[in-house]
């Protein structure tokens, strides 16, 4: 049994993610607490990235709720990370990747990718 460093509950070892570089071989937070912590972090990072890119769609100039925004790479060949990975990389790498993108609402993003005329 291991005690979670966040919720302080004692849980089975299977309730913790493995991490080879730790002495114990597992994260100090249980999976549930770790997942909640990551969701908060990812939402904060997306809010920061939206603000960093101007806070509105660069195509239609409208302001939307955060879940509507997407990051469109201007040159797909220069893309090193997609949003799923950008949430996990360092702040400096995230800034570099965002420099290759424009902030678009989901409708404008789909319109930009539409090849049917």
MMTF fields as JSON, N, C-alpha, C and O atoms, coordinates in Angstrom:
{
  "mmtfVersion": "1.0.0",
  "mmtfProducer": "UNKNOWN",
  "numBonds": 467,
  "numAtoms": 468,
  "numGroups": 117,
  "numChains": 1,
  "numModels": 1,
  "chainsPerModel": [1],
  "groupsPerChain": [117],
  "chainIdList": ["A"],
  "bondAtomList": [4, 2, 8, 6, 12, 10, 16, 14, 20, 18, 24, 22, 28, 26, 32, 30, 36, 34, 40, 38, 44, 42, 48, 46, 52, 50, 56, 54, 60, 58, 64, 62, 68, 66, 72, 70, 76, 74, 80, 78, 84, 82, 88, 86, 92, 90, 96, 94, 100, 98, 104, 102, 108, 106, 112, 110, 116, 114, 120, 118, 124, 122, 128, 126, 132, 130, 136, 134, 140, 138, 144, 142, 148, 146, 152, 150, 156, 154, 160, 158, 164, 162, 168, 166, 172, 170, 176, 174, 180, 178, 184, 182, 188, 186, 192, 190, 196, 194, 200, 198, 204, 202, 208, 206, 212, 210, 216, 214, 220, 218, 224, 222, 228, 226, 232, 230, 236, 234, 240, 238, 244, 242, 248, 246, 252, 250, 256, 254, 260, 258, 264, 262, 268, 266, 272, 270, 276, 274, 280, 278, 284, 282, 288, 286, 292, 290, 296, 294, 300, 298, 304, 302, 308, 306, 312, 310, 316, 314, 320, 318, 324, 322, 328, 326, 332, 330, 336, 334, 340, 338, 344, 342, 348, 346, 352, 350, 356, 354, 360, 358, 364, 362, 368, 366, 372, 370, 376, 374, 380, 378, 384, 382, 388, 386, 392, 390, 396, 394, 400, 398, 404, 402, 408, 406, 412, 410, 416, 414, 420, 418, 424, 422, 428, 426, 432, 430, 436, 434, 440, 438, 444, 442, 448, 446, 452, 450, 456, 454, 460, 458, 464, 462],
  "bondOrderList": [1, 1, 1, 1, 1, 1, 1, 1, 1, 1, 1, 1, 1, 1, 1, 1, 1, 1, 1, 1, 1, 1, 1, 1, 1, 1, 1, 1, 1, 1, 1, 1, 1, 1, 1, 1, 1, 1, 1, 1, 1, 1, 1, 1, 1, 1, 1, 1, 1, 1, 1, 1, 1, 1, 1, 1, 1, 1, 1, 1, 1, 1, 1, 1, 1, 1, 1, 1, 1, 1, 1, 1, 1, 1, 1, 1, 1, 1, 1, 1, 1, 1, 1, 1, 1, 1, 1, 1, 1, 1, 1, 1, 1, 1, 1, 1, 1, 1, 1, 1, 1, 1, 1, 1, 1, 1, 1, 1, 1, 1, 1, 1, 1, 1, 1, 1],
  "groupList": [{"groupName": "UNK", "atomNameList": ["N", "CA", "C", "O"], "elementList": ["N", "C", "C", "O"], "formalChargeList": [0, 0, 0, 0], "bondAtomList": [1, 0, 2, 1, 3, 2], "bondOrderList": [1, 1, 2], "singleLetterCode": "X", "chemCompType": "L-PEPTIDE LINKING"}],
  "groupTypeList": [0, 0, 0, 0, 0, 0, 0, 0, 0, 0, 0, 0, 0, 0, 0, 0, 0, 0, 0, 0, 0, 0, 0, 0, 0, 0, 0, 0, 0, 0, 0, 0, 0, 0, 0, 0, 0, 0, 0, 0, 0, 0, 0, 0, 0, 0, 0, 0, 0, 0, 0, 0, 0, 0, 0, 0, 0, 0, 0, 0, 0, 0, 0, 0, 0, 0, 0, 0, 0, 0, 0, 0, 0, 0, 0, 0, 0, 0, 0, 0, 0, 0, 0, 0, 0, 0, 0, 0, 0, 0, 0, 0, 0, 0, 0, 0, 0, 0, 0, 0, 0, 0, 0, 0, 0, 0, 0, 0, 0, 0, 0, 0, 0, 0, 0, 0, 0],
  "groupIdList": [1, 2, 3, 4, 5, 6, 7, 8, 9, 10, 11, 12, 13, 14, 15, 16, 17, 18, 19, 20, 21, 22, 23, 24, 25, 26, 27, 28, 29, 30, 31, 32, 33, 34, 35, 36, 37, 38, 39, 40, 41, 42, 43, 44, 45, 46, 47, 48, 49, 50, 51, 52, 53, 54, 55, 56, 57, 58, 59, 60, 61, 62, 63, 64, 65, 66, 67, 68, 69, 70, 71, 72, 73, 74, 75, 76, 77, 78, 79, 80, 81, 82, 83, 84, 85, 86, 87, 88, 89, 90, 91, 92, 93, 94, 95, 96, 97, 98, 99, 100, 101, 102, 103, 104, 105, 106, 107, 108, 109, 110, 111, 112, 113, 114, 115, 116, 117],
  "secStructList": [7, 3, 3, 7, 6, 6, 6, 7, 7, 3, 3, 7, 4, 4, 4, 1, 7, 5, 7, 6, 6, 1, 1, 1, 1, 5, 7, 1, 1, 7, 2, 2, 2, 2, 2, 2, 2, 2, 2, 2, 2, 2, 2, 2, 2, 2, 2, 2, 2, 2, 2, 2, 6, 6, 1, 1, 7, 6, 6, 6, 7, 7, 7, 7, 7, 4, 4, 4, 3, 3, 3, 3, 3, 1, 1, 4, 4, 4, 7, 7, 7, 7, 2, 2, 2, 2, 6, 6, 1, 7, 2, 2, 2, 2, 2, 2, 2, 2, 6, 6, 3, 3, 3, 3, 3, 2, 2, 2, 2, 2, 2, 2, 2, 7, 7, 7, 7],
  "xCoordList": [0.845, 0.0, 0.884, 1.946, 0.427, 1.135, 0.156, -1.032, 0.649, -0.174, 0.042, 1.178, -1.044, -0.997, -0.575, -1.081, 0.354, 0.85, -0.169, -0.013, -1.203, -2.206, -3.46, -3.835, -4.099, -5.339, -5.092, -6.0, -3.852, -3.424, -4.115, -4.073, -4.742, -5.383, -4.376, -3.508, -4.511, -3.656, -4.325, -5.493, -3.555, -4.124, -3.194, -2.017, -3.754, -2.975, -1.944, -2.149, -0.86, 0.205, -0.295, 0.235, -1.313, -1.879, -2.658, -3.01, -2.926, -3.609, -2.638, -3.037, -1.365, -0.328, 0.34, 0.581, 0.635, 1.384, 2.824, 3.363, 3.439, 4.847, 5.725, 5.354, 6.875, 7.862, 9.236, 9.632, 9.937, 11.19, 12.298, 13.155, 12.303, 13.398, 13.177, 13.979, 12.122, 11.874, 12.339, 12.302, 12.767, 13.25, 12.17, 12.453, 10.928, 9.82, 9.333, 8.684, 9.655, 9.175, 7.784, 7.234, 7.205, 5.856, 5.768, 6.572, 4.77, 4.478, 4.045, 3.589, 4.189, 3.767, 2.272, 1.692, 1.641, 0.193, -0.501, 0.029, -1.681, -2.461, -2.909, -2.85, -3.347, -3.759, -4.862, -4.827, -5.836, -6.958, -6.465, -6.829, -5.646, -5.13, -4.199, -4.245, -3.367, -2.438, -3.213, -2.882, -4.24, -5.042, -5.749, -5.804, -6.287, -6.945, -5.939, -6.24, -4.759, -3.7, -3.299, -3.092, -3.19, -2.809, -3.898, -3.592, -5.172, -6.262, -6.238, -6.444, -5.993, -5.893, -4.711, -4.834, -3.578, -2.383, -2.638, -2.269, -3.272, -3.513, -4.472, -4.279, -5.501, -6.439, -5.735, -5.946, -4.903, -4.15, -3.214, -3.093, -2.555, -1.644, -2.394, -1.909, -3.569, -4.33, -4.801, -4.728, -5.282, -5.694, -4.53, -4.697, -3.353, -2.172, -1.85, -1.566, -1.895, -1.556, -2.553, -2.158, -3.83, -4.846, -4.553, -4.588, -4.268, -3.927, -2.657, -2.596, -1.653, -0.378, -0.581, 0.121, -1.548, -1.809, -2.857, -3.314, -3.25, -4.122, -5.53, -6.237, -5.966, -7.262, -8.479, -9.602, -8.291, -9.434, -9.007, -7.818, -9.983, -9.703, -9.02, -9.512, -7.905, -7.154, -7.746, -7.271, -8.786, -9.46, -10.726, -10.882, -11.629, -12.915, -12.944, -13.92, -11.893, -11.738, -12.757, -12.919, -13.436, -14.416, -13.736, -12.709, -14.332, -13.866, -14.816, -16.035, -14.242, -15.02, -14.573, -13.544, -15.35, -14.881, -13.618, -13.439, -12.759, -11.47, -11.553, -10.67, -12.593, -12.658, -12.887, -12.73, -13.253, -13.493, -12.187, -12.125, -11.152, -9.915, -9.031, -8.955, -8.364, -7.383, -6.164, -6.254, -5.037, -3.787, -3.437, -3.145, -3.473, -3.223, -1.775, -1.329, -1.054, 0.322, 0.3, -0.326, 0.98, 1.019, 1.765, 1.388, 2.812, 3.574, 3.582, 4.316, 2.769, 2.689, 4.044, 4.247, 4.96, 6.279, 7.138, 8.063, 6.834, 7.622, 7.05, 7.592, 5.957, 5.26, 6.072, 6.342, 6.457, 7.173, 6.237, 6.466, 5.169, 4.243, 2.827, 2.607, 1.863, 0.466, 0.033, 0.812, -1.193, -1.619, -1.515, -1.145, -1.826, -1.758, -0.354, -0.195, 0.654, 2.044, 2.49, 3.303, 1.96, 2.372, 2.002, 2.644, 0.973, 0.58, 1.619, 1.643, 2.47, 3.423, 4.849, 5.675, 5.149, 6.523, 6.824, 5.927, 8.082, 8.488, 7.862, 7.446, 7.809, 7.249, 8.004, 7.386, 9.328, 10.131, 9.836, 9.716, 9.719, 9.402, 7.983, 7.715, 7.079, 5.704, 5.659, 4.944, 6.414, 6.461, 7.012, 6.491, 8.053, 8.615, 7.583, 7.447, 6.864, 5.858, 4.688, 4.185, 4.25, 3.154, 3.547, 2.683, 4.836, 5.31, 5.063, 5.087, 4.829, 4.562, 3.065, 2.656, 2.252, 0.8, 0.034, 0.537, -1.203, -2.182, -3.318, -3.587, -3.982, -5.118, -6.383, -6.699, -7.105, -8.335, -9.464, -9.235, -10.696, -11.842, -11.991, -11.431, -12.734, -12.846, -13.472, -13.089, -14.426, -15.031, -14.017, -13.914, -13.281, -12.279, -11.152, -10.608, -10.809, -9.765, -10.217, -9.45, -11.461, -11.963, -12.086, -11.81, -12.495, -12.589, -11.212, -11.077, -10.204, -8.847, -8.323, -7.562, -8.74, -8.28, -9.159, -8.801, -10.293, -11.203, -10.611, -10.279, -10.486, -9.926, -11.016, -10.725, -12.276, -13.387, -13.895, -14.282, -13.894, -14.333, -15.641, -16.173],
  "yCoordList": [-1.198, 0.0, 1.252, 1.279, 2.273, 3.546, 4.658, 4.568, 5.7, 6.861, 7.942, 8.317, 8.431, 9.494, 10.795, 11.149, 11.499, 12.751, 13.892, 14.908, 13.737, 14.797, 14.516, 15.329, 13.379, 13.095, 12.415, 12.285, 11.989, 11.366, 10.024, 9.529, 9.449, 8.142, 7.034, 7.161, 5.962, 4.798, 3.928, 3.557, 3.615, 2.902, 1.799, 1.755, 0.908, -0.187, 0.389, 1.462, -0.316, 0.133, 0.272, 1.076, -0.51, -0.424, 0.875, 1.198, 1.614, 2.907, 4.047, 5.212, 3.724, 4.72, 4.406, 3.245, 5.465, 5.283, 4.921, 5.354, 4.128, 3.783, 4.907, 5.603, 5.068, 6.042, 5.485, 5.461, 5.048, 4.323, 5.125, 4.547, 6.451, 7.243, 7.604, 8.336, 7.107, 7.35, 6.153, 5.013, 6.434, 5.379, 4.32, 3.122, 4.776, 3.856, 3.158, 2.114, 3.75, 3.204, 3.678, 3.244, 4.58, 5.083, 6.572, 7.115, 7.221, 8.609, 8.671, 7.675, 9.842, 10.005, 10.284, 10.158, 10.669, 10.889, 9.697, 9.083, 9.379, 8.303, 8.748, 9.933, 7.808, 8.103, 9.158, 10.069, 9.029, 9.977, 11.398, 12.334, 11.562, 12.895, 13.428, 14.611, 12.561, 12.968, 13.44, 14.473, 12.693, 13.066, 14.403, 15.227, 14.624, 15.898, 17.051, 18.117, 16.829, 17.842, 18.187, 19.355, 17.168, 17.392, 18.129, 18.975, 17.823, 18.519, 20.008, 20.839, 20.349, 21.757, 22.409, 23.509, 21.724, 22.257, 22.476, 23.516, 21.498, 21.611, 22.749, 23.461, 22.928, 24.032, 25.382, 26.309, 25.484, 26.725, 27.023, 28.175, 26.0, 26.197, 26.636, 27.489, 26.064, 26.471, 27.913, 28.688, 28.286, 29.675, 30.631, 31.693, 30.251, 31.091, 31.202, 32.293, 30.07, 30.062, 30.899, 31.604, 30.829, 31.637, 33.119, 33.902, 33.495, 34.886, 35.308, 36.405, 34.445, 34.724, 34.979, 35.794, 34.275, 34.42, 35.485, 35.579, 36.29, 37.43, 37.325, 38.331, 36.147, 36.005, 36.058, 36.101, 36.055, 36.021, 35.32, 35.216, 34.847, 34.169, 35.144, 36.251, 34.74, 35.62, 35.675, 36.431, 34.874, 34.891, 35.751, 36.665, 35.47, 36.175, 37.246, 37.988, 37.335, 38.335, 38.21, 39.15, 37.087, 36.884, 36.297, 35.624, 36.567, 36.005, 34.878, 35.04, 33.735, 32.533, 31.947, 32.346, 30.993, 30.244, 29.452, 29.096, 29.181, 28.528, 27.219, 26.932, 26.411, 25.115, 25.222, 24.229, 26.396, 26.608, 26.818, 26.539, 27.302, 27.67, 26.484, 25.502, 26.614, 25.64, 26.391, 27.553, 25.716, 26.322, 25.743, 24.554, 26.602, 26.17, 26.469, 27.615, 25.425, 25.597, 26.164, 25.595, 27.275, 27.919, 27.059, 27.013, 26.384, 25.477, 24.103, 23.885, 23.178, 21.85, 21.139, 20.313, 21.453, 20.803, 21.266, 20.565, 22.441, 22.957, 22.531, 22.873, 21.787, 21.37, 20.314, 19.231, 20.659, 19.709, 19.042, 17.902, 19.759, 19.247, 19.644, 20.723, 18.787, 19.201, 19.602, 19.48, 20.075, 20.6, 19.547, 19.875, 18.313, 17.268, 17.167, 16.943, 17.326, 17.269, 18.619, 18.662, 19.723, 21.046, 21.234, 21.999, 20.54, 20.653, 20.03, 20.317, 19.182, 18.437, 18.97, 18.646, 19.782, 20.247, 21.46, 22.026, 21.84, 22.981, 24.274, 24.35, 25.262, 26.567, 27.155, 27.668, 27.082, 27.643, 26.961, 27.629, 25.641, 24.91, 25.224, 25.281, 25.426, 25.766, 27.131, 27.299, 28.092, 29.424, 29.328, 29.973, 28.533, 28.355, 27.748, 28.191, 26.744, 26.091, 27.023, 27.052, 27.782, 28.737, 29.817, 30.39, 30.099, 31.062, 30.605, 31.419, 29.338, 28.769, 28.684, 28.21, 29.149, 28.955, 30.271, 31.319, 30.169, 31.235, 30.64, 29.44, 31.486, 31.068, 31.207, 32.294, 30.099, 30.105, 29.462, 28.584, 29.921, 29.208, 27.918, 27.794, 26.973, 25.679, 25.812, 25.08, 26.734, 26.913, 27.449, 26.934, 28.464, 29.026, 28.019, 27.972, 27.222, 26.213, 25.169, 24.786, 24.722, 23.745, 24.345, 23.673, 25.597, 26.27, 26.362, 26.153, 26.668, 26.785, 25.452, 25.415, 24.361, 23.034, 22.424, 21.398, 23.041, 22.497, 22.576, 23.658, 21.446, 21.407, 21.269, 21.345, 21.067, 20.944, 22.346, 23.079, 22.711, 24.049, 23.956, 24.975],
  "zCoordList": [0.0, 0.0, 0.0, 0.621, -0.7, -0.787, -0.42, -0.729, 0.233, 0.565, -0.496, -0.79, -1.058, -2.064, -1.393, -0.328, -2.024, -1.452, -1.539, -0.861, -2.361, -2.489, -1.651, -0.806, -1.882, -1.151, 0.203, 1.023, 0.414, 1.677, 1.962, 3.088, 0.952, 1.123, 0.843, -0.02, 1.583, 1.36, 0.29, 0.408, -0.754, -1.898, -2.363, -2.005, -3.171, -3.759, -4.732, -5.299, -4.916, -5.814, -7.251, -8.019, -7.616, -8.97, -9.191, -10.325, -8.124, -8.23, -8.515, -8.519, -8.755, -9.024, -10.359, -10.69, -11.123, -12.37, -12.036, -11.017, -12.897, -12.703, -13.245, -14.191, -12.639, -13.1, -12.738, -11.573, -13.753, -13.552, -12.892, -12.223, -13.065, -12.499, -11.023, -10.442, -10.427, -8.994, -8.184, -8.647, -6.99, -6.094, -5.863, -5.862, -5.668, -5.402, -6.67, -6.604, -7.835, -9.099, -9.482, -10.494, -8.666, -8.913, -8.601, -7.842, -9.206, -8.859, -7.398, -6.836, -6.787, -5.397, -5.283, -4.205, -6.418, -6.408, -7.053, -7.979, -6.56, -7.166, -8.564, -8.892, -9.366, -10.74, -10.781, -11.608, -9.887, -9.87, -9.583, -10.295, -8.556, -8.208, -9.297, -9.636, -9.836, -10.899, -12.127, -12.709, -12.523, -13.693, -13.479, -14.393, -12.284, -11.982, -12.047, -12.584, -11.502, -11.514, -12.952, -13.279, -13.806, -15.205, -15.971, -16.812, -15.693, -16.371, -16.042, -16.927, -14.795, -14.397, -15.127, -15.667, -15.136, -15.802, -17.286, -17.832, -17.947, -19.375, -19.696, -20.681, -18.875, -19.099, -18.912, -19.692, -17.881, -17.644, -18.812, -19.232, -19.336, -20.46, -21.714, -22.457, -21.955, -23.13, -22.975, -23.928, -21.787, -21.563, -21.786, -22.385, -21.303, -21.498, -22.985, -23.479, -23.707, -25.133, -25.934, -26.862, -25.59, -26.266, -26.061, -27.01, -24.83, -24.526, -25.268, -25.823, -25.278, -25.957, -27.458, -28.055, -28.058, -29.49, -29.794, -30.933, -28.809, -29.077, -28.539, -28.493, -28.13, -27.474, -28.362, -27.859, -29.688, -30.598, -31.885, -32.188, -32.626, -33.884, -34.839, -35.059, -35.395, -36.286, -37.69, -38.538, -37.937, -39.23, -39.18, -39.99, -38.238, -38.161, -37.072, -36.963, -36.272, -35.2, -34.067, -33.288, -33.959, -32.899, -31.656, -31.75, -30.497, -29.228, -28.847, -28.88, -28.487, -28.166, -26.837, -26.292, -26.312, -25.138, -25.513, -26.677, -24.554, -24.84, -25.609, -26.417, -25.38, -26.046, -27.552, -28.263, -28.052, -29.478, -30.247, -31.445, -29.575, -30.26, -30.593, -29.855, -31.736, -32.188, -32.704, -33.102, -32.691, -33.145, -34.515, -34.645, -35.527, -36.9, -37.286, -37.228, -37.678, -38.144, -39.565, -40.459, -39.761, -41.07, -42.086, -43.256, -41.647, -42.503, -41.836, -40.872, -42.344, -41.709, -41.611, -40.721, -42.514, -42.502, -41.325, -40.917, -40.782, -39.655, -38.307, -37.256, -38.348, -37.123, -36.379, -36.898, -35.142, -34.295, -33.293, -32.891, -32.885, -31.879, -32.239, -32.79, -31.935, -32.012, -30.602, -29.656, -30.457, -29.16, -28.066, -26.939, -28.362, -27.338, -26.763, -25.563, -27.589, -27.125, -26.556, -25.632, -27.104, -26.613, -25.149, -24.43, -24.719, -23.315, -22.391, -21.195, -22.942, -22.125, -22.201, -21.348, -23.211, -23.405, -22.521, -21.895, -22.483, -21.669, -22.204, -23.36, -21.353, -21.739, -22.932, -23.864, -22.905, -23.998, -25.329, -26.356, -25.318, -26.55, -27.011, -28.211, -26.061, -26.402, -27.104, -28.091, -26.597, -27.212, -28.64, -29.55, -28.834, -30.181, -31.128, -32.268, -30.66, -31.504, -31.79, -32.913, -30.796, -31.009, -32.008, -32.672, -32.119, -33.107, -34.537, -35.461, -34.725, -36.045, -36.338, -37.398, -35.383, -35.462, -35.458, -35.053, -35.925, -35.732, -34.917, -34.989, -34.142, -33.33, -34.169, -34.653, -34.339, -35.118, -34.321, -33.49, -34.595, -34.048, -34.851, -35.94, -34.324, -35.0, -36.396, -37.309, -36.573, -37.902, -38.908, -40.021, -38.526, -39.441, -39.708, -40.811, -38.706, -38.89, -39.922, -40.805, -39.8, -40.762, -42.158, -43.152, -42.233, -43.529, -44.175, -45.381, -43.393, -43.925, -44.459, -45.426, -43.818, -44.242, -45.34, -45.918, -45.628, -46.608, -48.007, -48.491, -48.639, -50.004, -51.054, -52.248, -50.637, -51.59, -51.893, -50.984, -53.136, -53.563, -54.315, -54.756]
}
